[in-house]
Amino acid sequence: MQKTAPARAGRREWLGLGVLALPTVVLSMDLTVLHLAAPSLSADLGPTGPQLLWILDVYGFMVAGFLLVMGNLGDRIGRRRLLLIGSAAFAAASVLAAFAPTAETLIAARALLGVAGATLMPSTLALLTDLFRDPAQRTFAIAVWMTCFTAGEAVGPLVGGVMLEFFWWGSIFLIGVPVMVLLLAVGPFLLPEQADRLTGRLDVAGAALLVAAVLPLVYGIKSFASSGPLLQAAAWSAAGLAVGALFVRRQLRISDPLMDLRLFRLPAFSAGLGAQFLAVVAMAGTQLLVVQYLQAVLGLSPLQAGLCAVPSIVLGIAATLGAPRLVRRVRPAVVVAAGLAAASGGAAVVAATAPQADLVWTLAGFTVLYVGVTPTLALTTDLIVGSAPARRAGMASSVAESGGEFGLAGGMAFLGAAAMAVYQAGLAGSAPEGVAAGDLEAAGETVGGGVEAARGLSGELGTALLDAVRSSFADGLQAAAAAGAVLLALAAALALGFLRGAPPTGTARAAQDAPEGERKAVPAEG
């Protein structure tokens, strides 16, 4: 029996994409913009050291903790409804943060922003599946969505810097308020509400277990990344994993689970998620270290380092927008694997050239890494969301975004820890004699501390310490980039081996309302 081709999107749907793209930019900007305001808000509110860390980190914690819950909630009460509720909450929390009189109030406002952000992220992505029924158009729409997320992260520091140049620190929180007001005004007219919702009550106990699992796990990983006490980081992570095991056990037993674990049987879902996670780990960890390398080892200013990233961002956006056209002719498994293999080669170039302090080759290698990974993130997201039944699109979206959050945290934690271990070992063996114990301790904590300690010393002693710091950190970047190259090669092999049987991008949705326990990929049509 021949299936009717899905309706193609018109002007209203493309306008709806524009409406969904704006909050995506704001959400990604919120992940980076606050770091610029840390000095001025510290001078104004006088937070303690731990309070400042919570101000910076609690937003990401809450987003990660509530993503899966909110994605499932949207599948039940309606994605548009949840998006509008989240938009109103995000605007209100932004105003509260902007005018927070105390550090405690700002922490609470940032936590509320995180919960509201967790409602917006899966809702915007899942609504794309409602707006764009044609698979080829959906693939391009998701590429645009991913591009907006990337662009928001890139322009966040720039916009924040301009705002802080002319206004007080709280002004950075008001950037998103007009966007949310616009979304509330036009969203009800341009965005559809899905007709096929999940029935039954929300698994409140499962939701509580999920949040109780994710929050300590993310906290443990971030604690490990910030060189916190190893035992404390391990304890938090172990607690999160233990509660996570209880969550999985409950989901397998109840009839209407919060997370349908049977979706992981779908090759496009599980292999796409795995490849995406490995790619984000490799890119996030390498990117963090390359930025530090450009400043601490090559001596660039923050502005110069930022400008060096512009070519990779521009080319990454172009590749992301061009990938949907390519997968109409080439199977997505091949495109994803090729991109990840190229990224692996780029990471290998970074590893090979970092000790030589070669700006051109290091940037060339990182650009290949970035341009190889960014389009594959859009394609794997499309495979993950497109392989799930329509009524589970919110859950699938939140799983994809949660994988990205964990990949981001894991890359910074584990590749960062590997680089730091090599850096500290190298510095211990190459630091010149005569350096005070306090300066050596500062140099061993961070590469920035090492550069500052060296600049505080005069003559040959300072020069020798600076050379040791730079050489040791270059070796650390080499080790981390080499590990990233291996991870990307594994991701490429995973994509090539397990995504071959997945439905090609641009064909009908896989597993559309297949019976529970019997969902499988829909074969390619035509």
C-alpha positions in Angstrom: 0.0 0.0 0.0 1.5 3.3 -1.1 1.8 6.0 1.5 0.7 9.6 0.9 3.6 12.0 0.8 3.6 14.3 3.8 2.5 17.9 3.3 5.3 20.4 2.6 5.7 23.4 4.8 4.5 26.8 3.7 5.1 30.4 4.6 3.4 30.0 8.0 5.7 27.1 9.0 8.8 28.9 8.0 7.8 31.9 10.0 7.2 29.5 12.9 10.8 28.3 12.5 11.9 31.9 12.9 9.9 32.2 16.0 11.5 29.0 17.4 15.0 30.1 16.4 15.0 33.2 18.5 14.6 31.6 21.9 17.2 29.0 20.9 19.8 31.8 20.4 18.9 33.3 23.8 19.2 30.0 25.6 22.6 29.3 24.1 23.8 32.8 24.9 22.8 32.3 28.5 25.3 29.5 28.8 28.3 31.8 28.1 27.4 35.4 28.6 27.4 35.5 32.4 31.1 34.8 32.8 31.9 38.2 31.5 29.7 39.8 34.2 31.3 37.9 37.0 33.7 40.7 38.1 31.1 43.5 38.1 28.4 41.5 39.8 30.9 40.3 42.4 31.8 43.9 43.2 28.1 44.8 43.5 26.6 41.8 45.3 29.7 40.6 47.2 29.1 36.9 46.8 31.4 34.4 48.5 33.5 32.1 46.4 31.0 29.2 46.5 28.1 31.5 45.9 29.8 32.9 42.7 30.3 29.3 41.5 26.6 28.6 42.1 25.6 31.8 40.2 27.7 30.6 37.2 26.8 26.9 37.3 23.2 26.5 38.7 21.6 27.4 35.3 23.4 24.5 33.5 22.6 22.1 36.4 18.9 22.8 36.3 18.7 22.6 32.5 20.4 19.2 32.6 18.3 18.0 35.5 14.9 18.9 34.1 15.3 18.4 30.3 14.0 14.9 30.2 11.1 15.6 32.6 10.0 18.7 30.6 10.3 16.9 27.3 8.0 14.2 28.6 5.6 16.8 30.1 5.4 18.6 26.7 4.4 15.3 25.0 1.5 15.1 27.5 0.1 18.6 28.0 1.1 20.0 24.6 4.5 21.3 23.4 3.2 24.7 22.4 1.5 25.1 25.8 4.7 24.2 27.6 6.7 26.5 25.4 4.5 29.4 26.2 4.5 28.7 29.9 8.3 28.3 29.8 8.7 31.6 27.9 6.6 33.5 30.5 8.6 31.9 33.3 11.9 32.7 31.6 11.0 36.3 31.1 10.0 36.7 34.7 13.1 35.0 36.0 15.3 37.1 33.8 13.8 40.3 35.3 14.3 38.9 38.8 18.0 38.1 38.0 18.6 41.5 36.4 17.5 43.3 39.5 18.6 40.8 42.2 19.6 42.7 45.3 21.6 39.8 46.9 23.7 36.8 45.8 21.1 34.4 47.2 18.3 36.0 45.1 20.5 35.8 42.0 21.2 32.1 42.6 17.4 31.5 43.0 16.7 33.4 39.8 19.4 31.5 37.8 17.9 28.2 39.1 14.4 29.3 37.8 16.0 30.3 34.5 17.4 26.8 34.2 14.1 25.1 34.9 12.4 27.5 32.4 15.2 26.8 29.9 14.6 23.1 30.2 11.0 23.7 29.1 12.0 25.7 26.0 14.8 23.5 24.6 12.9 20.2 24.0 9.8 22.1 23.1 11.4 24.1 20.3 13.0 21.0 18.8 10.0 18.8 19.1 7.7 21.5 17.6 9.9 21.4 14.4 8.6 17.8 13.9 5.0 19.2 14.0 5.8 22.2 11.7 7.7 20.2 9.1 6.1 16.9 8.2 8.2 16.5 5.1 11.4 14.7 6.2 13.7 16.7 3.9 12.4 20.0 5.2 12.5 18.7 8.7 16.2 17.9 8.3 16.9 21.4 7.1 14.8 23.0 9.8 16.8 21.1 12.5 20.0 22.2 10.8 18.8 25.8 11.1 17.9 25.2 14.8 21.3 23.8 15.5 23.0 26.7 13.7 21.1 29.2 15.9 22.3 27.3 19.0 25.9 27.5 17.7 25.6 31.1 16.8 24.1 32.0 20.2 27.1 30.5 21.9 29.5 32.4 19.6 27.9 35.8 19.8 27.0 35.6 23.5 30.4 37.0 24.8 30.3 39.7 22.1 26.8 40.9 22.9 27.5 40.6 26.7 30.6 42.7 26.3 28.7 45.4 24.5 26.0 45.5 27.1 28.5 45.6 30.0 30.3 48.4 28.3 27.3 50.7 28.5 25.0 49.2 31.2 25.1 47.5 34.6 25.7 43.7 34.9 22.0 42.9 35.2 21.4 44.2 31.7 22.7 40.9 30.2 19.7 39.1 31.7 17.2 41.4 29.9 18.5 40.5 26.4 16.0 37.6 26.2 12.9 39.4 27.6 11.8 41.0 24.3 12.3 37.6 22.6 10.1 35.9 25.0 7.5 38.6 24.8 7.5 38.2 21.0 7.2 34.4 21.3 4.2 34.8 23.7 2.6 37.3 21.2 2.9 35.3 17.9 3.5 31.8 19.1 -0.3 30.9 19.5 -0.9 31.9 15.9 2.2 30.4 14.1 2.9 27.3 16.2 0.8 24.2 16.0 -0.3 22.1 19.0 0.3 18.4 18.4 -2.8 16.4 18.0 -1.4 13.1 19.2 -0.5 13.5 22.8 0.5 10.9 25.3 -2.3 9.9 27.6 -2.1 8.9 31.2 -0.7 10.6 34.3 2.9 11.9 34.5 5.1 9.5 36.4 5.9 12.0 39.2 7.9 9.4 41.2 10.0 8.7 38.1 10.4 12.4 37.4 11.7 12.9 41.0 14.1 10.0 40.6 15.4 11.3 37.3 16.1 14.8 38.7 17.7 13.2 41.7 19.9 11.2 39.4 20.9 13.8 36.9 21.7 16.7 39.3 24.4 14.9 41.4 25.8 13.2 38.4 26.3 16.5 36.6 27.6 18.2 39.8 30.1 15.3 40.2 31.3 15.6 36.6 31.7 19.4 36.9 33.4 19.1 40.2 35.9 16.7 38.6 36.4 19.2 35.7 37.1 22.1 38.1 39.8 20.0 39.9 37.7 19.6 43.0 38.3 16.9 45.6 38.4 13.6 43.7 36.6 11.7 46.5 33.8 14.3 46.6 33.4 14.2 42.8 33.3 10.4 42.8 30.8 10.3 45.6 28.4 12.7 43.9 28.7 10.8 40.6 28.2 7.4 42.3 25.1 8.8 44.0 23.7 10.0 40.7 24.4 6.6 39.0 22.8 4.7 41.9 19.6 6.8 41.7 19.7 6.5 38.0 19.7 2.7 38.3 16.5 2.9 40.4 15.0 5.2 37.7 15.7 2.7 35.0 14.3 -0.1 37.0 11.1 1.8 37.6 10.8 2.7 33.9 11.0 -0.9 32.9 8.3 -2.0 35.3 5.5 0.6 34.8 3.1 0.6 31.9 3.4 4.4 31.0 7.0 5.2 31.6 8.5 8.7 31.7 11.2 7.5 29.3 10.4 4.8 26.8 13.7 2.8 27.1 12.6 0.6 24.2 13.5 3.4 21.8 17.1 2.6 22.5 16.5 -0.6 20.4 16.3 1.6 17.3 19.7 1.9 15.6 19.1 5.5 14.5 18.2 6.4 18.1 20.9 4.6 20.0 23.8 4.8 17.6 23.0 8.4 16.7 23.0 9.3 20.4 26.2 7.5 21.0 28.0 9.1 18.1 26.8 12.5 19.1 27.9 12.1 22.7 31.4 11.0 21.7 31.7 13.8 19.2 30.6 16.5 21.8 33.1 15.1 24.4 35.9 15.4 21.9 35.0 18.8 20.6 34.1 20.4 23.9 37.3 19.2 25.6 39.6 20.2 22.8 37.9 23.6 22.2 38.3 24.5 25.9 42.0 23.7 25.8 42.7 25.3 22.4 41.3 28.6 23.7 43.6 28.5 26.7 46.5 27.5 24.5 46.0 30.4 22.2 46.3 32.8 25.1 48.7 31.2 27.6 51.1 29.5 25.1 50.9 31.7 22.0 50.4 34.9 23.9 47.2 36.1 22.2 44.8 38.5 23.8 41.2 37.3 24.6 40.0 39.4 21.6 42.6 37.9 19.3 41.8 34.4 20.5 38.1 35.1 19.9 38.8 36.4 16.4 40.8 33.2 15.6 37.6 31.2 16.3 35.5 33.1 13.7 36.6 31.1 10.6 35.7 27.8 12.2 32.3 29.1 13.4 31.5 30.5 9.9 32.6 27.4 8.1 30.8 25.2 10.7 27.5 27.1 10.1 27.9 26.8 6.4 28.6 23.0 6.7 25.6 22.5 9.0 23.2 24.3 6.5 24.7 22.4 3.6 24.5 18.9 5.1 20.7 18.5 4.6 21.2 18.9 0.8 24.0 16.4 0.8 22.1 13.7 2.6 19.5 13.7 -0.1 22.1 12.1 -2.4 24.3 10.3 0.1 23.2 8.0 3.0 23.4 9.9 6.3 25.5 7.1 7.8 28.2 7.9 5.2 27.9 11.7 5.7 28.1 11.4 9.5 31.0 9.0 9.5 32.9 11.1 6.9 32.4 14.2 9.0 33.6 12.5 12.2 36.5 10.9 10.4 37.6 14.3 9.1 37.2 15.7 12.6 39.4 13.0 14.0 42.0 14.0 11.5 41.7 17.6 12.6 42.2 16.6 16.2 45.3 14.6 15.2 46.7 17.7 13.5 46.2 19.7 16.7 47.9 17.0 18.7 50.9 16.8 16.3 51.5 20.6 16.1 50.7 21.8 19.6 54.2 21.3 21.0 55.6 23.3 18.1 53.5 26.4 19.1 52.4 26.7 15.5 49.4 29.0 15.3 48.5 28.3 11.7 48.5 24.5 11.9 46.8 24.4 15.3 44.0 26.6 14.0 43.7 24.6 10.8 43.4 21.4 12.7 40.8 22.8 15.1 38.8 24.2 12.2 38.7 20.8 10.5 37.6 19.3 13.8 34.9 21.9 14.3 33.6 21.8 10.7 33.6 18.0 10.8 31.6 17.8 14.0 29.0 20.6 13.8 27.0 19.2 10.8 27.0 15.7 12.2 25.3 17.0 15.4 22.4 18.4 13.3 22.2 15.1 11.3 22.3 12.8 14.4 19.8 15.0 16.1 17.5 14.6 13.2 18.0 10.8 13.2 17.3 10.6 16.9 14.1 12.7 16.8 13.0 11.3 13.5 13.3 7.7 14.5 10.9 8.1 17.5 7.1 8.0 17.2 5.5 11.4 16.8 3.9 11.3 20.2 7.4 10.8 21.8 9.1 13.6 19.9 9.4 15.7 23.0 11.1 12.9 24.9 13.4 12.1 22.0 14.4 15.8 21.7 15.2 16.0 25.4 17.3 12.8 25.3 19.3 14.3 22.4 19.8 17.5 24.3 20.7 15.7 27.5 23.3 13.7 25.6 24.8 17.0 24.4 24.8 18.4 28.0 26.6 15.4 29.4 29.0 15.4 26.4 29.8 19.0 27.1 30.4 18.4 30.8 32.3 15.1 30.2 34.6 16.6 27.6 35.6 19.5 29.8 36.0 17.1 32.8 37.8 14.1 31.3 39.9 15.6 28.5 40.5 18.6 30.7 41.7 16.3 33.5 44.0 14.4 31.1 45.5 17.6 29.9 46.0 18.9 33.5 47.6 15.7 34.6 50.2 15.9 31.8 50.7 19.6 32.4 51.3 19.2 36.1 53.7 16.2 35.6 55.6 18.2 33.0 55.8 21.3 35.1 57.1 19.3 38.1 59.9 18.0 36.0 60.8 21.2 34.1 60.3 24.1 36.5 63.5 25.9 37.2 65.1 25.9 40.7 64.7 28.9 42.8 61.0 29.5 42.2 59.1 30.0 45.5 56.8 27.3 46.7 53.8 29.6 46.4 54.5 30.4 42.8 55.0 26.8 41.9 51.7 25.9 43.6 49.9 28.7 41.7 51.5 27.5 38.4 50.4 23.9 39.1 46.7 24.8 39.6 46.1 26.4 36.2 48.0 27.5 33.2 46.8 31.0 33.7 48.2 30.9 37.2 51.5 29.7 35.8 51.7 32.6 33.4 50.9 35.1 36.1 53.5 33.6 38.4 56.1 33.7 35.7 55.4 37.3 34.9 55.8 38.2 38.6 59.4 37.0 38.5 62.2 39.0 37.0 65.0 38.1 34.7 65.9 34.6 33.5 64.0 32.9 36.3 60.7 34.3 35.1 61.5 33.4 31.5 62.5 29.9 32.4 59.2 29.3 34.4 57.1 30.7 31.6 58.8 28.4 29.1 58.2 25.4 31.4 54.5 26.4 31.8 53.9 26.8 28.1 55.8 23.7 27.1 53.9 21.6 29.7 50.5 22.9 28.7 51.3 22.3 25.0 52.0 18.7 26.0 48.7 18.5 27.9 46.8 19.8 24.8 48.6 17.2 22.7 47.5 14.4 25.0 43.9 15.6 25.1 43.7 16.2 21.4 45.0 12.7 20.7 42.4 11.3 23.0 39.8 13.4 21.2 41.0 12.0 17.8 40.5 8.4 19.1 37.0 9.2 20.4 36.0 10.8 17.1 37.4 7.8 15.2 35.2 5.5 17.4 32.2 7.7 16.8 32.8 7.5 13.0 33.0 3.7 13.2 29.8 3.6 15.3 28.0 5.7 12.8 29.2 3.8 9.8 28.5 0.4 11.4 25.1 1.0 13.1 23.4 3.8 11.2 23.5 1.9 7.8 20.1 0.3 8.5 18.6 3.6 9.8 16.0 5.3 7.6 17.8 7.8 5.3 17.2 11.4 6.2 14.6 12.7 3.9 12.3 9.7 4.0 9.2 9.0 6.0 9.3 9.1 9.8 10.6 5.8 11.2 8.4 3.8 13.6 5.4 6.1 13.1 3.1 4.9 15.8 4.3 1.3 15.6 3.0 -1.0 18.3 4.8 -0.9 21.6 7.7 -3.2 21.6 7.7 -3.7 17.8 9.0 -0.3 16.6 11.5 -0.6 13.9 13.0 1.7 11.2 10.8 2.3 8.2 12.6 1.3 5.0 13.7 4.0 2.6 11.0 4.9 0.1 11.7 5.4 -3.5 
